[in-house]
Amino acid sequence: MRPRHASEDVRRAREFEAYVAGAGGRLLHTATLLTAEARDDNPRARRLLTLALAHTYACWDRLRGEDPYDHTRQYLATRFARGARYRHGGPLRSRPHPGSPLARLTPQERLILVLRLYEGVAEEQTAALLGLPAERVRAVFHRAMATVLRPPPGPAPAVRGVGAVPS
């Protein structure tokens, strides 16, 4: 194996820096949506993105002709799915930000909703990425949409101008 030339390393680093400058914000937003953390307090999303970017950088030379954004998004999604399923032998109990509209969703519902709506990934591609049948992706997506669109449970609002009902 021949040693890499310094000019190749510099070129590679510059290309990757330009990629991160252009795509980093959107990828961080995607990771924040997945973890359902607050935008300004998102340590799990930042860690997830750091792992995905490190993986993309390690594969940078092999990505010639491929879209590095798709590669990073795919790693981000699969890493999130794997982490949501297991952590130290048991299920991961995520603590989403209570104000997030995605906080009421399961990690799988969040993942499918973010990929389909925010990232615009087709149903078939989402199914292939997650190793699920397209029908399952469709069902989870519709359930997640229903949950997000349904008002959160809470006390019924008081109606002004209506007196107590006599018994």
Secondary structure, 3 states (H helix, E strand, C coil): CCCCCHHHHHHHHHHHHHHHHHHHHHHHHHHHHHHCCECCECHHHHHHHHHHHHHHHHCHHHHCCCCHHHHHHHHHHHHHHHHHHCECCECCCCCCCCCCCCCCCCHHHHHHHHHHHHCCCCHHHHHHHHCCCHHHHHHHHHHHHHHHHCCCCCCCCCCCCCCCCCC
